[in-house]
Amino acid sequence: MNRGNMQQVLMDQAVDMSLNMTAQMLGLPKETVTKILQVGLPMLAKMADENPELLKAMYAQSAKLLPEPIQAFYTKLAENPQAQQALVDEFKTMVGPMTEALSRETAREAGTTEDQAGKALAATFPAVAQTLGKDTTEKTEAGFGQRLKDLKA
């Protein structure tokens, strides 16, 4: 994995906020949620590189600005189990049949349960997608895809 690029994503203010709020929501240490993202995001990037439909869905998510400031989004999410489940369902729909493998492999490498890995990836993804989207020089699917490739293991 390109550690510099991953570190850049992790240090983004929105991503950092999502890591803190996700950790609180799931009752996990922030370090654990960070590890899940460090392991899962490059796997997701590899899947997107091999699956144009997944890349298209991830890019669409990045282009969809969060409906409110990131802190408000995650505060509401923390207070609403239905919204958390909806986010997980949306993530599963986006990733498709590869979701289980992604959660399983991420959990194995991060030392967590599949459920924790899946929920942490789903909860942090809106902030990650927005960060990757805004950091692309070209605001295109190809530019977004390149940012993802930079994170691949």
Secondary structure, 3 states (H helix, E strand, C coil): CCHHHHHHHHHCHHHHHHHHHHHHHHCCCHHHHHHHHHHHHHHHHHHHHHCHHHHHHHHHHHHCCCCCCHHHHHHHHHHCHHHHHHHHHHHHHHHHHHHHHHHHHHHHHHCCCHHHHHHHHHHHHHHHHHHHHHCCCCCCHHHHHHHHHCCCC
